[in-house]
Amino acid sequence: MQHLSLEALRAFISVYELQSYTAAAQQLSRSQPAISLQLQRLEELLGSQLLQRSGGRIHLTEAGRELWDQAKHLLNINDQIFAKIAEPSLTGVVRLGIPSEFASKLLPQVLGQFAQSYPHVTLSVTSALSKELLAQEQQQFDLVIALKEPDKRLTRAGLVLLKQDSLVWVSSIASNQLAAVTDSAAEAVPLVVAPEGCIYRRRALQVLRQHTIPLRISYTNADFSGLTAAIDSGLGITVLAQSTLPDNLIHVRHVGSHALPELGNVSVVMWQADSDNPAATQLAQFIQERI
């Protein structure tokens, strides 16, 4: 009987999520050739190509898409077995800082799984802008998840790349109805944004100005729930990382007569304090394997 290698499945997931064999090797503490060999053997075992390069990105093939959810499911089962049997006594408090839009996805998914696997660990979660979280990291947190520009080198001690995420234009209104929320005189694109210092705000303004598309800031709020409520009310559109898109919002490509330009990617990074906190170390590993 043939068996799938869990290490090969982790390599498969990491390469696609990080969009890099080198970054996957660093995350999994392996060499780049070892990661490539694991992927090659997995493809040979399954008799199908799983990943392919196109347009400077790594894409899932049809077989890769079929494997994706099952691979994550197998790894979750494996980790839960170890958590409940091999490491049942893990306790402690983990102070976690995350952007508020990640909290809406991360809390019920990854953190929910962690809480079930390690019921004696207390999670103390703070949500704020990435800039604020990284500025306060050493004083207030054991772990921080944040966003950085993709061209910024990870020079800060303890900072690791989790994945590259696509940025998308977001609204709650179907694209063919968005003309109603544009400025009728100048057809300015109405933006719902966080205050200065937000990477989404900076990228939206930069891209629209580069393409000489008129804009106006129709609503500003530092709270993610306030932003989504404003978007849901039709006050405008915003920018989010694709993986954080709430169920009540949609990815849009046009506003009025304007075709919205591509926004590029953003780096999702994690910082871990250099301290003796086994619960924080376990959560860091848990997050790395699931984001």
Secondary structure, 3 states (H helix, E strand, C coil): CCCCCHHHHHHHHHHHHHCCHHHHHHHCCCCHHHHHHHHHHHHHHHCCCCEEEECCEEEECHHHHHHHHHHHHHHHHHHHHHHHHHCCCCCEEEEEEECHHHHHHHHHHHHHHHHHHCCCEEEEEEECCHHHHHHHHHHHCCEEEEEECCCCCCCCCCEEEEEEEEEEEEECCCHHHHHHHCCCCCCCEEEEECCCCCHHHHHHHHHHHHCCCCEEEEEECCCHHHHHHHHHCCCCEEEEEHHHCCCCCEECCEECCEECCCCCEEEEEEEECCCCCHHHHHHHHHHHCCC
